[in-house]
Amino acid sequence: MRVSARARIVGWMLAVVGLALSVAIFATWTILLARLDDRMTHELGNEVDKLRRYAATALDQQTGRKVTDVRDLLTGYLAVNAPDRWETFFSIVDGRADRATSVPPPVPLDGDAELVADMAEATRVERDEVETSRGTVQYAVIPVTVAGDARQGHLVVAIFYDLHRDEIVDAVRVLGLSALAAMALAGAAGWLVAGQVLAPLRLVRQTAEQISDSTDLTRRLDVPGDDDVAAVAATFNHMLDRLEQAFVVQRHFMDDAGHELRTPITVIRGHLELMGDDPADRAETLALVTDELDRMNRIVDDLLTLAKAEQPGFLALDNVELADLTVSVVAKARALGARTWRVDEVAEAKLPADRQRLTQALMQLVANAVRHTADGDLIAVGSAVRDGRVELWVRDSGPGVPTAERERIFGRFVRGAGRTGAHDGAGLGLAIVRSIAQAHGGHVRVTDAPGGGACFVMSLPMWELWRLG
């Protein structure tokens, strides 16, 4: 049978509380009984001492002399010494019950002739117990003799043990009932509190079930508080954020791939369908198909790069020397075209970044500059630390970028309309540059270059920057 977490929590709580209360009640019961036994022993022993002290100082009221009659001694003692609750005293003279305390006991022991006869045989202080209609009675028999009186006397001190014990039983019973009431209240409170604490987990389960039945990943859990369960709900929300982002990336990738690859596939299919048997025609068609396949391969690679840019693990951070990065990009770029290559400025600093991704972004900007310039035009690469940020740039002496186009050209499959050679490429290069900059926590922008042309600048934050000495 399935038991809910709420029921298990409350069940275990009640089990632990019940065990603790049971141990406490049992310990209380044991301690009270032990104290009762000690009190009985002390009370009986105390009566012996009190009788001895009284006998040593008792005087006859008529003669003013020391008492010489055992009956008078015992009667006088009973007159001045009143028994406590559930106690009774009586005297025995010559084997018969003589006097008793004025307060009637629960059971008159002096009315049992056989018991009195047994008590009268005691020659020293003896303790014993007897069963009565009111339970066990513990008693002590104290032999008493008086000089000048040949009669034997006894003082009997009896304590109704079971009546004292019943008081303890009643107290423990009240304690037990109070414990049960406390457990009931604790169970009710625990049930309510457990329900409130586990409410976020139920929301997590319900949200997960709703998400599994649909494609809506926009639902989130609103869990107040700052405890562990609220942290679980917050983690679940973060997981949904990542899942939603992954689905969005996947959907964008599929949309972009379907949109951009449809054209070359149509071109290839059309030329293959129209291809004749003429060798020249076949060679021309083969060249065109090969070119289109190469373009499709570049598009797929660029789309994969953009998809990875939005996923964790896109960057492999290392300490990048900006000066070495700048010079190495210019050295690699010289093979792209007959341009006038220049290093504007180098930053003598290190930056925690992904060197390969930064190189990829700068090479995309360089390739873009090459496509929009002619032989002999200037292309410059530089790096600097300005206003607490690292700036990497590529500028050229081409036609520049119109102000209206400067934000739009960083979108996917967007080609600038104001620069020559805008028909080349798939329109993904600048989108890749922006993704790499954003993955580093920065951004990219385009401005007018000094003397004309365009200047593309990547601005990155200095998370930790060590200046070279």
Secondary structure, DSSP 8 states (H G I E B T S, - for coil): ----HHHHHHHHHHHHHHHHHHHHHHHHHHHHHHHHHHHHHHHHHHHHHHHHHHHHH-B-TTT-SB---HHHHHHHHHHH----TTEEEEEEETTEEEEE-SS--SS-GGG-HHHHHHHHT-SS-EEEEEEETTEEEEEEEEEEEETTEEEEEEEEEEEEHHHHHHHHHHHHHHHHHHHHHHHHHHHHHHHHHHHHHHHHHHHHHHHHHHHHTSS---------SSSHHHHHHHHHHHHHHHHHHHHHHHHHHHHHHHHHHHHHHHHHHHHHHH--S-HHHHHHHHHHHHHHHHHHHHHHHHHHHHHHHTSTT----EEEEHHHHHHHHHHHHGGG-S-EEEE-----EEEEE-HHHHHHHHHHHHHHHHHTS-TT-EEEEEEEEETTEEEEEEEESSS---GGGTTGGGSTT---SSSTTTTSS-S-HHHHHHHHHHHTT-EEEEEE-TTSSEEEEEEEE-SS-EE--
